[in-house]
Amino acid sequence: MHEKVQSLASKKNKFYVFGGRECSRSRECWVYYTYYESNTWEHLPSMEESREYCWAALLDDKIYVTGGMDPGCHPLTSVEI
């Protein structure tokens, strides 16, 4: 993975990566996870919006991804679960 400025969260024995940007490409809506023990990454369904500089938090066993910047460098106020 070569993404930059993504958000991270951990849930149970998985580590998740949300959004970001790959080198000089546009902002993305990627979601990846890995099991701590395997050191291999799996791609999950993408988020609905491309996000860079977003935040992720675990609350009531759900991961929330919020804020960040869209591809036009405008702030996002939406939340994805």
C-alpha positions as CSV (number, residue, x, y, z in Angstrom):
1,M,0.0,0.0,0.0
2,H,1.4,3.4,-1.0
3,E,-1.4,5.6,0.3
4,K,-0.7,8.8,2.2
5,V,-2.7,10.7,4.8
6,Q,-5.2,8.0,5.6
7,S,-7.1,7.3,8.8
8,L,-6.5,4.2,11.0
9,A,-8.6,2.2,13.4
10,S,-8.4,-1.1,15.3
11,K,-11.3,-3.4,16.0
12,K,-10.8,-6.8,17.7
13,N,-7.8,-8.5,16.0
14,K,-8.0,-6.4,12.8
15,F,-6.3,-3.1,11.8
16,Y,-8.2,-0.9,9.3
17,V,-7.0,1.9,7.0
18,F,-9.5,4.4,5.5
19,G,-9.1,6.8,2.6
20,G,-6.0,8.7,1.8
21,R,-4.2,9.4,-1.4
22,E,-1.6,7.5,-3.5
23,C,1.4,9.6,-4.3
24,S,0.2,12.6,-6.5
25,R,-3.1,10.9,-7.4
26,S,-6.5,12.1,-6.4
27,R,-8.1,11.4,-3.0
28,E,-9.5,7.9,-2.6
29,C,-12.2,6.0,-0.8
30,W,-10.3,2.9,-0.1
31,V,-10.8,0.6,2.9
32,Y,-8.3,-2.1,3.8
33,Y,-7.8,-4.3,6.8
34,T,-5.2,-6.8,8.1
35,Y,-5.2,-9.4,10.8
36,Y,-2.4,-8.5,13.2
37,E,-0.8,-11.9,12.8
38,S,-0.9,-12.3,9.0
39,N,0.8,-9.1,7.7
40,T,-1.3,-9.2,4.6
41,W,-3.8,-6.6,3.5
42,E,-7.4,-7.2,2.2
43,H,-9.4,-4.7,0.2
44,L,-12.9,-4.1,1.5
45,P,-15.8,-2.2,-0.3
46,S,-15.0,1.5,-0.7
47,M,-16.5,4.3,1.3
48,E,-19.1,6.4,-0.5
49,E,-16.9,9.5,-0.5
50,S,-13.2,10.0,-1.3
51,R,-11.5,11.3,1.8
52,E,-8.1,12.6,2.8
53,Y,-7.2,13.8,6.3
54,C,-10.3,12.0,7.8
55,W,-10.7,10.6,11.3
56,A,-11.8,7.1,12.4
57,A,-13.1,6.1,15.8
58,L,-14.5,2.9,17.3
59,L,-17.7,3.3,19.2
60,D,-20.2,0.5,20.3
61,D,-18.3,-2.0,18.2
62,K,-18.7,0.1,15.0
63,I,-16.0,2.2,13.2
64,Y,-17.0,5.7,12.2
65,V,-15.1,7.7,9.6
66,T,-15.8,11.4,9.5
67,G,-14.5,14.7,8.1
68,G,-11.5,15.1,5.9
69,M,-11.2,16.8,2.5
70,D,-12.9,15.9,-0.7
71,P,-11.1,15.8,-4.1
72,G,-11.8,19.5,-4.5
73,C,-10.0,20.3,-1.2
74,H,-13.4,21.2,0.5
75,P,-14.0,20.0,4.0
76,L,-16.4,17.1,4.5
77,T,-18.9,17.0,7.3
78,S,-20.4,13.6,6.5
79,V,-19.9,10.4,8.6
80,E,-19.6,6.8,7.2
81,I,-20.1,3.7,9.4
